[in-house]
Amino acid sequence: MAAHVYRTPLLSKVLERETVQMELTVVLDMGQRDVAFYLRQRTSKPKYNCGWPDLQAHLALICRLVRERRFSDAEKMIKFVLVGGNPRYPFSVIAATVGNCCNDEKVIAKFFNSMLKVYSDCKMFDLVSRVFDNMKDNGIEIDESSCTVQLLALKKSYECLQLVLDFFYRMVESGIEVSVYSLTVVVDGLCWSGEVKRGRLLVEEMIGRRMKTNVVTFDVMVNACAKRWNFEELELALLLMGKEGVAFSDHTYKVLIDGFTSSGKIDEAKKLVLEMHDKGLKVATHLYNLVINGYSRLGLMDGAKSMYGEMTDRSIFLNADTYSSLISGLCKAGKMGLAMTYVNMIQRKGIELDDVMFNSLFDGFCNKGMVDEAFEVQVMMEKKGFAADLTVFDKIVSGLCKLKRIEEAKRLLNVMVKREASNPVPLPNHSNLETSASGCEQSYATANLMLQEQEHEGLEEEDDDEPVFVLTDEWREFFAKSEAKRKLAKKQAKKNGKK
């Protein structure tokens, strides 16, 4: 039977420390996955009841990992030893102890820079400041990229905008060679929060300190101005960009064109598109579509057709969005003949009409009083799988009533009632339900009211024959009887007139 060995508390601590040091020696020969496994085991199932990890032994390991350029493993070990759930050691203790574990200045500098990154990732911003001040006061070289991690972490915290600026100025005043990337991070944070002018002034200040800028920094400001339609600040940013000799990038043009078209400055957007061609830049179809859509939205169809002509002349690919914008604008302008020309064109190209195009055509025909053509569009919509609601039928019924074609309006109302009864449409709320239920009755009442007014006023139909287009068998029977009766009545009236 083995003799029981009594361990004093001091002896237990010594044995535990020696065991930990033996483990850490083995860790040095591990790969990255094995190191991560070791850290998980030590965190989730501590093998020894020794409280916090042994600081000096782990710092020695971290320094050795840094010396071997295993920076990822070193940062994981720093996070495990120094952070955990909460800071496990006061920073003053860590700073004093690391000097006992390593005397290589480069390794110590990398150790503290790694601490900056780990504390930044863990959002321990106060500790980042303490590490930064300690490095500056003791002449330890500060890596600008480690500070950039802090800037990014502060920016992501949203409520720390002033902290971002404060830390950036500390970087500048400390003598670190601050890169344009760090400047851009700060400018982006300012612009994102709406402080565009403040961002521009910061750029001007840093230019005065002989810091180089690039197109990315200016694109951040241009993008913020264009999206907010802040054209006064945009002009100042572009002037500064030109003064610094920074040329527009593809992204600069895209952002400007998007901002100008969305704000109604379509001519300025068009000039930029043509300028891109002059500079030999590739102009995507999307940018042309933005300009065409802008002109169409404002009813300036000559401008829209002009850009369409530029696309064809320069062999720019024309997609469904190009034609959709043109057709929508032409329909709003009441130019239905030209709109149908483009419809026939895209059908020959094999481009399918979408619901936007159908609705534009339908509304255009209804607004022009071309009820039969509107009805054809509605039929085509249903054949393509786009369900028509009661408002569509109501527009057609109203159009028929305005044309004094009351019998056809009544027939269509009957179709509406039967369809609504056999295929009720699910409605989202009570108010819509009431509207739907009374829609047919209101339209029917409108038709009867107009019929009564017609009889009362003795109105006569026009002599000109109205073209009727019935493209599908589904609706052929609907119009056949009423149309035959209407034409027969017209012929009879003409004969009577000749007599």
N, C-alpha and C positions, 0 to 999 in steps of 0.2 A: 504494500500500500504506500502510495507516494506521500511524502511528508508535506504537511500544509505550510506554505511560506507566507508569513504575515507581511503585508505591504503597508508601509507608512504612506501618508498622503504625499509626501515629497517624493518618495520612491515611485509611486504610481504616476505622478506627473512626469518624472524623468523618463520612465519606460514608455509612457504614451507619446512624449515628444520624440523619442528615438524611433518609435514605430512609425509616426507620421513622417519623419525625415526619410526613413527607409522607403515608405510608399512614394514620396515625392521623387526620390532618386529613380524609382522604377518608372514614374510618370514621364520623366525626361526622355525615355526611350520609346514612349508611346506615340502612336499616330494621332491625328486630330480627332477621330471618332473615339479613340480610347480615352483621350483626355476628357472629352465631353461626358463619356460614360462614368469616369471617375468622379467628376463633379456632381453628376446626378446622384450617384451612390452616397457621396459624402453629405449631400443636401437632404435627401429623402430618408436615408437610413443611417444615421451616424453610428459608426462601429464603436466609437469610444465616447464616453461621457466626459468630454474634456472641455465643454463650453465652446467658446469661439475658436476658429482655426488658429494654429500656431503662426503668429505674424512673421517672425524672422525666417522661419523655414519656408513659408510660402513666398515671401518677398524674394528670397534667394532663387527659388524656382522661377518666378516671374522674370527676374533679371536674366536668368540663363535662357529662358524662352525668347526673350527679346534679342539677346546676343546671337542666338541661332536663327533670328529673323522669322520666328514662328509667332508673328504678331497677333493673329487671330486667337491662338491658344492663350497667349499672354493676356489678352483683353478678357477672355472668358474667365481666366483665373483671377484677374483683378476684380471682376464683377462678383465672383464667388466669395473671395476673401474679404474685400473691402466694403461691399455693398450688402449683399444678401437681402433680407427683408428691409433692413435699416442699416445706416452706417455702423459698422461693427467696431471701428477704432477711430478715435479723434484724428483729424488730419495732421495735427502737430506730431502725434506719435508716429504716424506713417512716414512723414517727411524726415523725422530724426532717425528712424530705423533703417530706411532704405540705404542710407549712406554707409551703414555697417555691413550691408550685404554686397555692395558693389562700389567700385571706385572708378569705373569707366564712365566718363562724362557723357559720351554719346548714348550709352545704354540708359543712364539715369534720365537724360533728356527724353528719350523715347518712352521711358516708363511714365514720366509725368504727362507727356502728351497723350499717352494711352489713357491715363486717368481722366484727362480732360474729356476725351471722347466717351468713356464709360459713364461718367457723371452726367454728361449732356444727354446721352441716350436714356438715362434713368430719370431725367428732368430734375436733377439735384443742382439747380442753377446756382445756389449760394456756394456750394462746394466747388463748382467750376471757377467761380470768382476767386476763391481762396487759393486754389491750385495755380490759377493764372498769376495772381499777385506774388505768390511764393516763387514761381519761376522767374518773373521779372525782377524781383528783389535780389535773387541769388544768381542772376546772370545765366540761368538755364535757357537754352535755345528753345523758343516757342515755334512750333510748326503751324503755319497759317492754315493748313487744311484741317487741323484739329479744332481751331477756333471756328472755322466755317461750319463744322458739325454743331457747335453751340448756337451759331446764328440760325441754322435751319431748325434746330429744336425749339428755340425761342419763337421763331416765326410760326411754327405749327401750333404753338400754344394760344395763338389768336389774341389773347389779352395782354401779351408781353411786347407790344410794338415799341414802346419806349425803351424797354430792356434791350431789344435788338439794336436800336440806335446807340444806346449807352455802351454796349459791349463792342460795337463796331468802332466807336470813337476811342475806346480803350486800346483796341488793336492798333489803330492808326497812331495814337500818341506813344505807344510802347516801342515804336520803331520797327515793328514787323513790316515786311514788304507785303502789303495787302494787295491781293489780286483783284482783277475786275470781276471775277466770279463772286467773291464775297460782297463786293459793291452791288452786284446785280441781285443777290439774295435780299439785301436790305431794301433796294429800290422796289423789288417785286412785292415785298411785304407792305411797303407804303402805298403803292399803287393799288394793290388788292383791297386795302382798307379805305380807298377813296382819297388818300393823301397824295394825289398826283403831283401837285405843285411842289410839295415838300420833297418828293422824290427827285424832281427835276433840279431843285435847288441843291440837293445833296450831290448830284452828278456834277453840277457846275462847280461846287466847292472842291470836289475831289480832282476835277480837271485842273483847278487852280493849284492843287498840291502835286501836280504833274503825274497824276494817276492815269493810266491808259484806259480808254473805254472801247467798247466794240458794238457791233450791230445788235447783239442780243440785249444789251442794257437798254438801248434805244427802242428796240421792239417791245420791251415790257411797257415802257411809257406810252408808246404809240398805240398799243393794244388797249391800254386802260383809257386813254383819251377817246379813241374811236368808239369803244363800246358804250361810253357814257355820253357820247356826242359833245364832248368838251373840246370844241374846235379852237377856242382861244388858246388853251393850254397846248393843244396839238400843234398849232402853228409855232409856238415857242420851242417845243421839243424838236420839231423838224428843222427850225433855224439853227439850233444848237448842233443838231446832227450834221447839217451841211457845213457849219463852221469847223467842226472837227474832222471833216473829210470822210465821214462814214457813209458809204453807199447803201442804197436800199437793197435788201435781200428779197428773195421770193416771198418770204413770210411777211415782210413789211408791206409789200404791195397787196397781198391777200387781206391783211388786217385793215388797211386803208380802204380798199374797195368794198369790203363788207360794211365798214362803218359808214361810208358815204352813201351806199345804196340803201341801207336801212334807215338813214336819216333824210332821204329824199334828195341828196346831192348827187344826182345820177350823172350829170355831165362831167363832174370831177372824177367820178369813178370810171367813166368811159375814157377820159384822157389817160388815166393810169394804165388801163388795159392796153391802149395803143402804145404807150410809153414802154411797157414791158416788151412788146414786139420790137420796138426800135432798138432796145438794148440787147436783143437776142435771147430774152428769157422765154421759157416755155409758159404759155398761157393755158390753163386748164379750162375745160368746158364749164366747170362750176362758176368761174369768174364771169364768163360771158352771160351765163344764166342769171347771175345776180343783177347784172345791168339790165338785161331784157325784162326781168321780172319787175325791177324798179320802174322802168319806163311804163310797163303795162299797168302797174298798180296806180300810176298817176294819170293814166289815159293818154300818154304821149306815144302813140303807136308808130309815128314816123321814126322816132328814136329807136323803138324796139325793132322795127323792121330794118333799120340801118345796121344795128348790131348783128341781126340775123344775116344780113348781106355780108358783113365782115367775116362772120364765121364760115360762110360758104366760100368766099373768095380766098380765105387763108386755110381752107381744108380742115377746119376745126370740127371735131366730132359733134354731131347733133344728137342729143339724147331725148328721152321722153320729157324731161323737165324743161328743155328748151321749147318744145312745141306746146307743152302745157301752159307755160307763161304767155306765149304768143296768143294762143287760142283764148285764154282767159281774158287778156286785155282787149282783144278784138270783139269778144262777146259783150264786154262791158261798154265798149264804144258803139255797139249796135251794128258792127260790120260783119254780119252773119255770113254773107257770101264768101268773103275772104277767109273767115274762120273755117268754113266747110272745105275750102281749098286746102288748108293745112291739115284738116282731118283726113281728107282723101290721101294726102301725101304721106302721112304717117302710117295709114293703113296699108299703102303700097309697100312701105318699108318694113311691114310686119310688127309695128309698135302697137301694142294694145292700148285702147283708151282706158284711163282709170276713172275713179269716181269724181275726181276734181274736174276733169275735162267734161264728163257727162253733165255734171251740175252746171258748169259754165255755159255749155251749149243750151241746156234746158232753160236756164234763166234768161239767156240772151234771146231765144226764140219767144219766150213768154213776154218779155219786155217789148218786143217788136210787134206783138199781136199775131205772131205766126204759130197759131195753136196746133195746127196739124203737124208741123215740123217738130214742135215741142213734144207732141204725143209720140212721134216716131222715136225721139231720143229716149223717152221714158220706156218704151218697149225694148229698145236696144239695151238699156240699163238692166232691165229685168232678165233679159236673155244672157247677159254677161254675169249675172249673179248679184247685181246691186239692187237690193230691195227698195222700192219706192214707198214713202209714207204718205199719210193723208194730205200733207201740205202740197205735195206734188200734184195730186189729183185736184186739189182745191184751186191751184193756179190754172190748170187746164179748164176746169169748170168755169172759173171767172172769165177766162179768155173767150170761151164759147159764148157766155152770156153777153159780153161786150160786142161780139160779132153778131148778136141776135140769133144765134143758133141754139135756141132754147131746148128744142127736142133732143138734140144730141147731148146737151148738158144734162138733161133729165136721165137719159139712158146711161150716161157715164156715172151719175149719182147712184143709180141702181146697182151698177157693177161695183162701185165702192162699198155700198152697204153689204152686198153679198160677200165680197172679199173680206171685209172686216169681220163679218159674222163667222166665216169658215176658217179664217186665218188670223185670229186676234194677235196683235203685236204686244208683247210684254212691255209695260211702261213703268218707269222708275218711281213715280210718286203720284199722289192723289190728284194733284192739280192737272197733271198731264192726262190722267185717265178721264177727267171730266172734259177736258178739251177735245180728246179723241172721240169720246162718246157723242159729243154735240157737233163735231166737225161736219159730218155728213148732213145733219139736219140744217146747220147754218148755210152750207153750200146750196142745199136744195131750196131753202127759203130764199136765198139770193137769186137763184134761177127763176123761181116763181115771181119774185118781186120785179125783176127786170122784164119778165114776160108781161106782167100786168101793166107796167109802165109803157111798154111798147104798144100794147093794145089801146091804152088810154091816149097816147100821143099820136097814134096812127103812123108810127115810123115805118118806112119802107126799106127793104134791103137794097144794097147797091147792085147795079147792073153787072159789074165786072165779075166774071167767074173767079172764084178763089181756088188756087191749086190745093189739092188734097193729096197727101202722100201716105199710103198705107203699105208698109213694107212687110208686115207679118200676117200670117193667117189668123193669129190670135185676135187681132182687132179688126180684121177685114169686114166681118159681119156687123161689127158695131156701127161702122159708118155707112155701110152699103145702102141700107134702106133709107136712112135720112138723106143721104147725098142724092140718091136717085129721085126721091120725092122733091128735094129742093131744086134740082136741075129741071125737072119736069114742070114745076111751078113757074120757073123763070121763062122757059120756052113758051108756055101758055100765055104768060103775061106779055111777052114780046109779040105774039101773034095777035092778041087782043089789041095791042097798041097800034099795030099796022092797020087794023081794020078801022 
